[in-house]
Amino acid sequence: MVEARRNTFKAPRPDAARLLAFDLIVEVNRNEGYSNLLLPAALNASQLDERDRSLVTELLYGTLRMQGKHDWVLAQVSDRPWAEVDPGIVDIARLGVHQLHEMRIPDHAAVSATVEVARKRLGESKASFVNALLRSVTRKSIADWFAPLDDIKDPISRFSIQYSHPEWIISAYYDLLKNWEHVEEELRSNNVPAIPTLVSWPGFSTREELVALGAEPTPYSELGARFKGNPGTLDLIKHRLAGVQDEGSQLVASVFAAAAAGKSWLDLCAGPGGKAALLASIAKGREINFTANEFSDRRADLVRKVVHGARVWCGDGRLIADHKENFDAILVDAPCTGLGALRRRPEVRWRRNISNLRELTQLQRELLEGALSVLNVNGVLGYATCSPHLAETSVQVMDVLARHKDLEQIDVKEFLPSNLQDAQRGNSMSLWTHKHGTDAMFLALFRKKPPLENGAAQ
């Protein structure tokens, strides 16, 4: 009998694309990895062809993006509370439902291929449970699964399931947009994968060169072009003569540069270097001394590779005064919730919460204080976030103006592209994905007024 069972057993044979997608999902969900960093490295190290690379990309980003919606379905077919189910089962089941409901892969193929991954990574017992879950999902059509949403009167609850967003994010969007149709448009936009956007760095490349490679010019940024392909294959990118940067991020850098004056600029929170690279190239052409500051050693090294020899500091932006140096223009591209870039960073919607918001807004205030301590009189300060949330945008603007009577806000209108419409909130730039096709970036500009003789601000 034992021999007969041994002869009927077949070793799991998962396909490489789904196996890699599952491994990456686990790394993101359980080890706090970042999908946009993990995926390129994993694909470069693989032997997958272009078709399978595209499959991995959709499985990873799509499953992460829609996992809230998938959990709503799976919780209804699970014979145990979904919150108590083994994390590996949760992740592999989400991967399966994504194929069934979002990719239109035939049911039998989606189930069998996913179960093979479960057998390989989780073992036979857990794979059997996954098989039962997915087969239960296939017993109803997609239309039947989501028909009950029509009976949910509260738009926050309904949209949370339908568009796979936490309720607090939906509430934050409504606080700004004041219109449920516009909220729904923004949620829908967040679930559409963004086409890679390239940026030409002045003095090193031109948009015409990007267009010659098959890219399409961006409507607002004069430096950008959208490229329906892998940017990593382009020589301009390989040789660091151009970059990959969302159009909204390009606008933050170019609008700040248009408003900035003087001969010394600082990017206080350079991050991975997107805005720093663009600002460094603009500064170089205008014979301006540019400095980028980044808190992380690893990311500071990344910045050094793209700022064309400009100075890079590594340290806490709140303590920037320790360098004993002042600047004529400072950009504070502050750490934020990232609610404006959810289409590019799908896991962010599940990682952020109200507690994070409180911590981040305090950090933003402290970074602004650090920047102001080294800003020259008549200098320009830019405050940017990739979030539209009131607490990270308009509230911060009001707060810094209330605390610093020597500051005046500059109206961004004269620095915006002439064809960029409905992109202001007060005197600040406020972009929306559903309106402008960019990440929902925010930028406020300030000028430090000279003091009067009696010590008051002018």
ZIJO-V965053 format. One record per residue. N is the residue number from 1. NEAR is the number of other C-alpha atoms within 8 Angstrom. Layout:
n-><N	N>
near-><NEAR	NEAR>
This chain:
n-><1	2	3	4	5	6	7	8	9	10	11	12	13	14	15	16	17	18	19	20	21	22	23	24	25	26	27	28	29	30	31	32	33	34	35	36	37	38	39	40	41	42	43	44	45	46	47	48	49	50	51	52	53	54	55	56	57	58	59	60	61	62	63	64	65	66	67	68	69	70	71	72	73	74	75	76	77	78	79	80	81	82	83	84	85	86	87	88	89	90	91	92	93	94	95	96	97	98	99	100	101	102	103	104	105	106	107	108	109	110	111	112	113	114	115	116	117	118	119	120	121	122	123	124	125	126	127	128	129	130	131	132	133	134	135	136	137	138	139	140	141	142	143	144	145	146	147	148	149	150	151	152	153	154	155	156	157	158	159	160	161	162	163	164	165	166	167	168	169	170	171	172	173	174	175	176	177	178	179	180	181	182	183	184	185	186	187	188	189	190	191	192	193	194	195	196	197	198	199	200	201	202	203	204	205	206	207	208	209	210	211	212	213	214	215	216	217	218	219	220	221	222	223	224	225	226	227	228	229	230	231	232	233	234	235	236	237	238	239	240	241	242	243	244	245	246	247	248	249	250	251	252	253	254	255	256	257	258	259	260	261	262	263	264	265	266	267	268	269	270	271	272	273	274	275	276	277	278	279	280	281	282	283	284	285	286	287	288	289	290	291	292	293	294	295	296	297	298	299	300	301	302	303	304	305	306	307	308	309	310	311	312	313	314	315	316	317	318	319	320	321	322	323	324	325	326	327	328	329	330	331	332	333	334	335	336	337	338	339	340	341	342	343	344	345	346	347	348	349	350	351	352	353	354	355	356	357	358	359	360	361	362	363	364	365	366	367	368	369	370	371	372	373	374	375	376	377	378	379	380	381	382	383	384	385	386	387	388	389	390	391	392	393	394	395	396	397	398	399	400	401	402	403	404	405	406	407	408	409	410	411	412	413	414	415	416	417	418	419	420	421	422	423	424	425	426	427	428	429	430	431	432	433	434	435	436	437	438	439	440	441	442	443	444	445	446	447	448	449	450	451	452	453	454	455	456	457	458>
near-><4	5	6	7	8	7	6	6	6	4	4	8	7	11	8	7	11	14	10	9	12	13	8	12	12	11	10	12	9	7	7	7	10	9	14	8	8	10	10	8	8	8	10	7	6	6	6	10	6	6	7	9	11	8	10	12	11	9	13	13	10	11	12	10	12	12	10	12	12	11	10	9	10	13	9	6	9	9	4	6	8	9	4	6	9	6	6	8	13	9	11	13	13	13	12	12	12	14	12	13	8	7	7	7	8	7	8	6	8	12	12	9	11	14	12	12	16	15	12	10	6	11	9	8	7	11	14	9	8	13	11	8	12	12	9	9	11	9	6	8	7	7	6	8	9	8	7	8	8	8	5	9	6	6	8	9	9	12	12	14	11	8	11	12	13	10	9	8	10	14	9	10	11	11	8	9	9	6	7	9	6	9	12	9	9	11	11	9	10	11	11	7	7	6	7	13	12	15	13	14	15	10	8	9	11	11	13	6	8	12	11	7	6	7	11	8	10	11	5	9	10	8	11	14	14	12	13	7	5	8	10	6	7	8	6	10	13	9	7	9	11	13	12	11	11	11	13	11	12	15	10	13	11	9	11	11	9	7	8	10	8	9	8	11	14	12	14	13	14	15	9	8	12	12	11	13	13	13	12	12	14	12	12	10	9	6	7	11	10	14	12	15	15	17	11	8	8	6	12	17	8	10	16	12	8	10	13	9	5	11	8	11	9	10	10	8	13	11	8	11	11	5	5	5	6	8	12	16	16	14	13	14	12	10	9	12	11	10	13	12	12	13	12	8	10	12	13	11	11	8	6	9	8	7	6	9	12	8	8	11	12	8	9	12	10	9	12	12	9	13	15	8	7	11	15	10	8	9	14	15	15	14	12	13	15	14	15	15	10	10	9	13	12	8	9	11	9	8	8	10	11	7	6	7	8	11	10	10	10	9	8	12	8	5	8	8	7	5	5	8	5	4	9	10	7	4	11	12	13	12	14	14	13	9	6	7	7	11	14	15	18	15	12	14	14	11	12	14	11	9	10	8	5	5	6	8	9	7>
